[in-house]
């Protein structure tokens, strides 16, 4: 096995530990550990696999501590030996939406209704879910990427990392063209907000008017592409913040550039001021303007308020819609959707859910090289009411409803309901609760492992699996709860549903 580490430039060394665990147990089966010098450069570490590990489904947990402070943890389910299939994939090939130029949209009702052939009892439950879900079209895209408006847009045969700001070869329109040609329904280019001055630091010689003009040009390019290339949806956003003692947040729909840097004349190198790494102020600013965000690749030491990482705030809960649960390598040059380097952020997303945020999962590629959407097969899937045009407003409405799922496989779908309520909904319940997930693959994949997870908003505790089956009926304890489903396919690729939030009333 090969581990890939990329650290900020100021980090000189890291300590890492890789642990193989049973699916639902903390007793280590085996572990590997070491210390490596990184000096701001990517590092590969090869570890030798234990041949005596019994067949089954396990968890692989990777922890890393940086010399500059901060800990990073990722966790992946892995199948050892023959796959232990729990159930077949839903017997359907989800139909492409009529008239879809990219062929990426799918009819959810087809996927749900196909499982009704499995028996009367199963049919009744599926019919209930189908009635609640009505008809939706699924759109697949990427809500996190860069171009030469910041540190992206690198030529593939020369791209080994982030580009020098504003020196990449390709801009937003190039990205939209590439993504549309490679089958995406939508792409957001999310430029680093502090690089509009052409610098990774602060360019004291930058002109505030040039910064403003570049951001407005990005909005113009996206608008022009939407007009000229329907039904593809081109979006232009910004990735706010810094990694060191901070964390990145994508702002999805702002028409103004937010920032904190000033030039030698004291002019703000942005349209509106938001202090660096002040997340409470940022959340309040977003709520005031009805702008919305996504937590990008969240780690446990990020997004602090008053010194508390991953801290909840009412303004943040009103403004943050998505949590990036998985992405592929930001510096991949792959164009065949087979990039081997990937990162899992379920631990960070779970911590934000436990803090009290109402977030759906997303999966993006964070492309910095000129392969937008082609590095890997992962996508953010967004569900719009059937025959609703894919527009900025329609996409934002679906995101605000948390009607999404994250997938590592663009050919698979996952729909999760609770008493017929669609994933993303919040509702009150009395008595029994039936959680149900419907999975479909158009590529013949099957399920190797299935989990339904439970957590408590505001508890700041641990999210835990409560079922390894696709359906469970029970009576929750009175109080607040959230639930979501995760599927691991026989090829190791995973899908995450959006949660449902349930207020369980006393009997």
Secondary structure, DSSP 8 states (H G I E B T S, - for coil): -EEEE---TT--EEEEEEEEEETT---EEEEEEEEEE-TTS-EEEE----TT--SEEEEEEEEEEETTS-EEEEEEEEEESS----B--BS----B-TT-SSS--BBHHHHHHHGGGG-HHHHHHHHHHHHHH--EEEEEEES-B--TTTT--B-GGG-SS---TT-SS--HHHHHHHHHHTT-SEEEEEEEGGGTTS-SS--TT--HHHHHHHHHHHHHHHHHHHHHSTTSEEEEEEEES-TTTT--EEE-S-SS-EE--B-TT--BSSSEE--TT-HHHHHHHHHHHT--EEE-S--TT-S-BTTBTT---HHHHHHEEEEEEEEE-TT---SSSB---EEE-HHHHHHHHHHT---EEEEE--B-BS-TTTSBS-EEEEEEETT----HHHHHHHHHTT-EEEES-TTEEEEEEETTEETT-EEEE-S-EEEEEEEEETT---EEEEEEEEE-TT-----EEEESSSEEEE---SEEEEEEEEEEETTS-EEEE--EEEEE---
